[in-house]
Amino acid sequence: MKSGAIRRLAVGLAVTVAAGALGVAVPGQAQAADSSCEGRKVRTFPFATGTVEVYKRGGYVCAITLPKRPGVRQHMRIYLRAYALQPVEDVGRYKYRAGPVRVHAGQRKVWIKAAVGRGKYDTEGFIRL
């Protein structure tokens, strides 16, 4: 083969690999942009300054806190505890969300607490999802 043919073959192969990589990467990134929890959304808990979204997949429970006014750095918190296990918490000053936090709950009940600014949410005990 001539060097021009080899170059065209290499360029064609590079374009094909790049297109395949983009096709695989885009669906996962689209989900990550919406939320960072995997699985199906099982509950949404709205409160005065935000929302808690809860997802389940394969015995795991995942939760995130979303503010009503995204883009403004403010205090946010998400707390998730499965019955008889240690809690998992994410607290800080965020612009877009707190979390995700994830626990392996199996069939256990969970306790969820969240906050955005001065607004708070608490299940006030363990609930079944």
Backbone as CSV, one residue per row, in Angstrom:
resi,resn,N_x,N_y,N_z,CA_x,CA_y,CA_z,C_x,C_y,C_z
1,MET,0.844,-1.187,0.000,0.000,0.000,0.000,0.882,1.240,0.000
2,LYS,0.339,2.274,-0.552,1.047,3.540,-0.558,0.825,4.235,0.778
3,SER,1.700,5.181,1.109,1.596,5.871,2.394,0.317,6.682,2.500
4,GLY,-0.211,7.213,1.407,-1.468,7.961,1.421,-2.637,7.062,1.790
5,ALA,-2.633,5.834,1.295,-3.702,4.888,1.611,-3.643,4.476,3.084
6,ILE,-2.461,4.279,3.578,-2.305,3.913,4.996,-2.788,5.053,5.887
7,ARG,-2.455,6.280,5.516,-2.875,7.448,6.288,-4.405,7.555,6.305
8,ARG,-5.054,7.367,5.129,-6.519,7.428,5.066,-7.150,6.324,5.904
9,LEU,-6.562,5.148,5.860,-7.067,4.032,6.663,-6.941,4.345,8.157
10,ALA,-5.826,4.899,8.573,-5.615,5.244,9.978,-6.590,6.328,10.435
11,VAL,-6.796,7.341,9.580,-7.728,8.419,9.919,-9.153,7.859,10.013
12,GLY,-9.526,7.008,9.070,-10.861,6.399,9.086,-11.076,5.555,10.328
13,LEU,-10.074,4.791,10.706,-10.165,3.980,11.913,-10.283,4.860,13.157
14,ALA,-9.531,5.936,13.222,-9.589,6.850,14.370,-10.967,7.492,14.482
15,VAL,-11.555,7.894,13.360,-12.886,8.502,13.377,-13.928,7.492,13.844
16,THR,-13.818,6.243,13.383,-14.759,5.195,13.784,-14.673,4.917,15.281
17,VAL,-13.473,4.832,15.820,-13.293,4.585,17.253,-13.825,5.755,18.075
18,ALA,-13.559,6.978,17.628,-14.048,8.156,18.354,-15.565,8.215,18.338
19,ALA,-16.182,7.904,17.211,-17.646,7.915,17.129,-18.239,6.845,18.042
20,GLY,-17.623,5.680,18.094,-18.101,4.621,18.985,-17.964,5.010,20.444
21,ALA,-16.866,5.663,20.806,-16.665,6.097,22.187,-17.690,7.146,22.582
22,LEU,-18.015,8.068,21.682,-19.023,9.084,21.981,-20.402,8.450,22.126
23,GLY,-20.702,7.467,21.308,-21.992,6.791,21.394,-22.175,6.077,22.718
24,VAL,-21.102,5.555,23.287,-21.174,4.879,24.577,-21.191,5.884,25.714
25,ALA,-20.440,6.977,25.598,-20.305,7.928,26.698,-21.519,8.831,26.867
26,VAL,-22.176,9.219,25.808,-23.248,10.206,25.888,-24.441,9.744,26.712
27,PRO,-24.974,8.506,26.561,-26.120,8.119,27.381,-25.821,8.163,28.880
28,GLY,-24.648,7.715,29.310,-24.305,7.763,30.729,-24.153,9.177,31.241
29,GLN,-23.604,10.060,30.422,-23.441,11.441,30.829,-24.781,12.148,30.897
30,ALA,-25.700,11.783,30.025,-27.020,12.414,30.058,-27.722,12.081,31.372
31,GLN,-27.573,10.846,31.844,-28.175,10.476,33.121,-27.472,11.189,34.273
32,ALA,-26.147,11.290,34.190,-25.398,11.929,35.265,-25.740,13.407,35.380
33,ALA,-26.057,14.042,34.275,-26.403,15.459,34.328,-27.740,15.662,35.040
34,ASP,-28.664,14.724,34.862,-29.966,14.825,35.485,-29.850,14.572,36.990
35,SER,-29.206,13.506,37.367,-28.940,13.205,38.768,-27.733,12.297,38.815
36,SER,-27.172,12.111,39.974,-26.012,11.245,40.049,-26.307,9.950,40.757
37,CYS,-27.549,9.618,40.952,-27.930,8.342,41.542,-28.376,7.396,40.444
38,GLU,-27.961,6.142,40.579,-28.396,5.126,39.629,-29.662,4.465,40.143
39,GLY,-30.419,3.918,39.225,-31.621,3.192,39.594,-32.871,3.965,39.254
40,ARG,-33.970,3.496,39.806,-35.242,4.166,39.525,-35.617,5.081,40.676
41,LYS,-36.212,6.195,40.328,-36.636,7.148,41.346,-37.868,6.570,42.042
42,VAL,-37.801,6.437,43.379,-38.925,5.858,44.119,-39.709,6.903,44.894
43,ARG,-39.074,7.983,45.283,-39.761,9.034,46.028,-39.137,10.385,45.754
44,THR,-39.972,11.418,45.883,-39.532,12.802,45.847,-40.179,13.492,47.036
45,PHE,-39.367,14.109,47.869,-39.868,14.811,49.054,-39.597,16.303,48.896
46,PRO,-40.593,17.102,48.538,-40.379,18.548,48.432,-40.458,19.218,49.805
47,PHE,-39.713,20.274,49.972,-39.811,21.108,51.169,-39.613,22.555,50.745
48,ALA,-39.661,23.484,51.670,-39.719,24.913,51.343,-38.603,25.393,50.420
49,THR,-37.385,24.933,50.621,-36.262,25.475,49.857,-35.623,24.471,48.900
50,GLY,-36.174,23.266,48.802,-35.567,22.278,47.927,-36.379,21.007,47.811
51,THR,-35.706,19.973,47.322,-36.330,18.679,47.092,-35.328,17.581,47.389
52,VAL,-35.813,16.476,47.947,-35.001,15.281,48.131,-35.491,14.246,47.125
53,GLU,-34.570,13.679,46.365,-34.910,12.616,45.435,-34.257,11.333,45.917
54,VAL,-35.047,10.247,45.946,-34.573,8.962,46.449,-34.690,7.922,45.330
55,TYR,-33.615,7.159,45.140,-33.535,6.149,44.095,-33.196,4.800,44.718
56,LYS,-33.629,3.707,44.058,-33.293,2.355,44.507,-32.759,1.545,43.343
57,ARG,-31.775,0.690,43.678,-31.246,-0.240,42.689,-30.492,-1.348,43.403
58,GLY,-30.922,-2.563,43.200,-30.211,-3.733,43.718,-29.975,-3.719,45.212
59,GLY,-30.951,-3.312,45.998,-30.795,-3.276,47.448,-30.165,-2.004,47.971
60,TYR,-29.651,-1.162,47.100,-29.049,0.100,47.513,-30.076,1.223,47.416
61,VAL,-29.988,2.141,48.350,-30.814,3.350,48.329,-29.856,4.521,48.177
62,CYS,-30.195,5.437,47.289,-29.363,6.604,47.007,-30.237,7.846,47.114
63,ALA,-29.704,8.934,47.672,-30.483,10.157,47.833,-29.632,11.377,47.519
64,ILE,-30.293,12.406,46.967,-29.653,13.691,46.707,-30.607,14.805,47.126
65,THR,-30.041,15.946,47.471,-30.818,17.144,47.786,-30.607,18.153,46.669
66,LEU,-31.708,18.657,46.133,-31.658,19.656,45.062,-32.282,20.951,45.558
67,PRO,-31.632,22.100,45.358,-32.206,23.369,45.802,-33.248,23.887,44.820
68,LYS,-34.151,24.733,45.309,-35.114,25.381,44.410,-34.429,26.453,43.573
69,ARG,-33.374,27.067,44.130,-32.608,28.092,43.395,-31.197,27.572,43.131
70,PRO,-30.994,26.772,42.080,-29.647,26.277,41.797,-28.749,27.382,41.276
71,GLY,-27.441,27.213,41.464,-26.473,28.186,40.972,-26.006,29.155,42.033
72,VAL,-26.692,29.194,43.162,-26.315,30.061,44.275,-25.677,29.176,45.348
73,ARG,-24.442,29.482,45.730,-23.759,28.668,46.736,-24.469,28.849,48.077
74,GLN,-24.929,27.731,48.636,-25.664,27.779,49.902,-25.455,26.486,50.677
75,HIS,-25.769,26.522,51.951,-25.624,25.351,52.811,-26.611,24.276,52.371
76,MET,-26.107,23.052,52.167,-26.968,21.911,51.828,-26.528,20.700,52.611
77,ARG,-27.507,19.823,52.853,-27.231,18.614,53.620,-28.124,17.492,53.113
78,ILE,-27.574,16.289,53.065,-28.365,15.088,52.839,-27.831,14.020,53.798
79,TYR,-28.756,13.372,54.493,-28.441,12.376,55.511,-29.291,11.161,55.199
80,LEU,-28.670,9.995,55.162,-29.383,8.767,54.848,-28.901,7.675,55.788
81,ARG,-29.848,7.011,56.444,-29.488,5.953,57.381,-30.430,4.778,57.212
82,ALA,-29.875,3.611,56.994,-30.663,2.385,56.967,-30.746,1.861,58.400
83,TYR,-31.870,1.264,58.753,-32.112,0.783,60.117,-30.978,-0.144,60.564
84,ALA,-30.439,0.126,61.736,-29.377,-0.646,62.389,-28.014,-0.508,61.708
85,LEU,-27.839,0.450,60.828,-26.546,0.697,60.191,-26.106,2.135,60.441
86,GLN,-24.845,2.404,60.156,-24.304,3.752,60.344,-24.866,4.701,59.278
87,PRO,-25.116,5.950,59.643,-25.622,6.911,58.657,-24.526,7.368,57.699
88,VAL,-24.961,7.833,56.535,-24.077,8.429,55.538,-24.593,9.843,55.308
89,GLU,-23.678,10.822,55.281,-24.094,12.214,55.223,-23.166,13.020,54.321
90,ASP,-23.730,14.000,53.644,-22.948,14.960,52.865,-23.442,16.353,53.241
91,VAL,-22.540,17.151,53.801,-22.887,18.500,54.235,-21.851,19.463,53.674
92,GLY,-22.318,20.606,53.199,-21.391,21.610,52.689,-22.125,22.756,52.022
93,ARG,-21.333,23.631,51.413,-21.906,24.759,50.665,-21.781,24.416,49.190
94,TYR,-22.926,24.152,48.562,-22.955,23.706,47.179,-23.844,24.611,46.337
95,LYS,-23.636,24.556,45.019,-24.461,25.339,44.099,-25.629,24.526,43.552
96,TYR,-25.411,23.228,43.294,-26.401,22.470,42.547,-27.017,21.286,43.286
97,ARG,-26.286,20.623,44.157,-26.859,19.500,44.895,-25.925,19.042,46.000
98,ALA,-26.528,18.409,46.994,-25.765,17.708,48.025,-25.957,16.227,47.762
99,GLY,-24.897,15.485,47.850,-24.970,14.063,47.593,-24.353,13.761,46.251
100,PRO,-24.473,12.592,45.815,-25.335,11.523,46.300,-24.735,10.796,47.499
101,VAL,-25.613,10.295,48.351,-25.218,9.398,49.428,-25.933,8.080,49.182
102,ARG,-25.250,6.977,49.489,-25.784,5.667,49.144,-25.534,4.689,50.272
103,VAL,-26.543,3.884,50.611,-26.394,2.824,51.606,-27.012,1.542,51.062
104,HIS,-26.482,0.418,51.512,-27.099,-0.856,51.160,-28.155,-1.148,52.215
105,ALA,-29.396,-0.916,51.858,-30.487,-1.062,52.811,-31.151,-2.426,52.716
106,GLY,-31.036,-3.100,51.598,-31.764,-4.356,51.428,-33.256,-4.084,51.559
107,GLN,-33.901,-4.729,52.512,-35.327,-4.497,52.774,-35.546,-3.634,54.019
108,ARG,-34.463,-3.034,54.530,-34.578,-2.213,55.738,-35.287,-0.890,55.468
109,LYS,-35.820,-0.328,56.542,-36.384,1.016,56.476,-35.236,2.021,56.507
110,VAL,-35.493,3.228,56.034,-34.454,4.265,56.007,-34.977,5.547,56.645
111,TRP,-34.049,6.355,57.122,-34.338,7.661,57.701,-33.614,8.683,56.840
112,ILE,-34.332,9.712,56.402,-33.774,10.722,55.509,-33.936,12.104,56.133
113,LYS,-32.852,12.870,56.114,-32.887,14.268,56.546,-32.198,15.088,55.457
114,ALA,-32.705,16.289,55.227,-32.107,17.158,54.215,-32.283,18.604,54.626
115,ALA,-31.443,19.461,54.048,-31.558,20.895,54.297,-30.979,21.652,53.117
116,VAL,-31.607,22.774,52.828,-31.083,23.755,51.868,-31.325,25.108,52.508
117,GLY,-30.241,25.825,52.797,-30.389,27.107,53.495,-31.044,26.882,54.851
118,ARG,-32.121,27.617,55.123,-32.830,27.455,56.393,-33.948,26.427,56.335
119,GLY,-34.299,25.984,55.141,-35.345,24.984,54.986,-34.823,23.593,55.289
120,LYS,-35.649,22.789,55.957,-35.236,21.445,56.352,-36.321,20.443,56.033
121,TYR,-35.885,19.178,55.859,-36.813,18.072,55.694,-36.331,16.929,56.567
122,ASP,-37.257,16.219,57.191,-36.937,15.076,58.045,-38.101,14.106,57.974
123,THR,-37.809,12.832,57.710,-38.879,11.837,57.700,-39.390,11.562,59.113
124,GLU,-38.663,12.079,60.109,-39.036,11.932,61.526,-39.189,10.472,61.914
125,GLY,-38.242,9.684,61.496,-38.223,8.269,61.816,-37.953,7.454,60.556
126,PHE,-37.908,6.157,60.750,-37.620,5.259,59.632,-38.870,5.036,58.799
127,ILE,-38.695,5.040,57.478,-39.809,4.795,56.557,-39.431,3.669,55.602
128,ARG,-40.425,2.971,55.101,-40.212,1.941,54.100,-40.370,2.556,52.719
129,LEU,-39.404,2.270,51.852,-39.466,2.800,50.485,-40.004,1.749,49.532
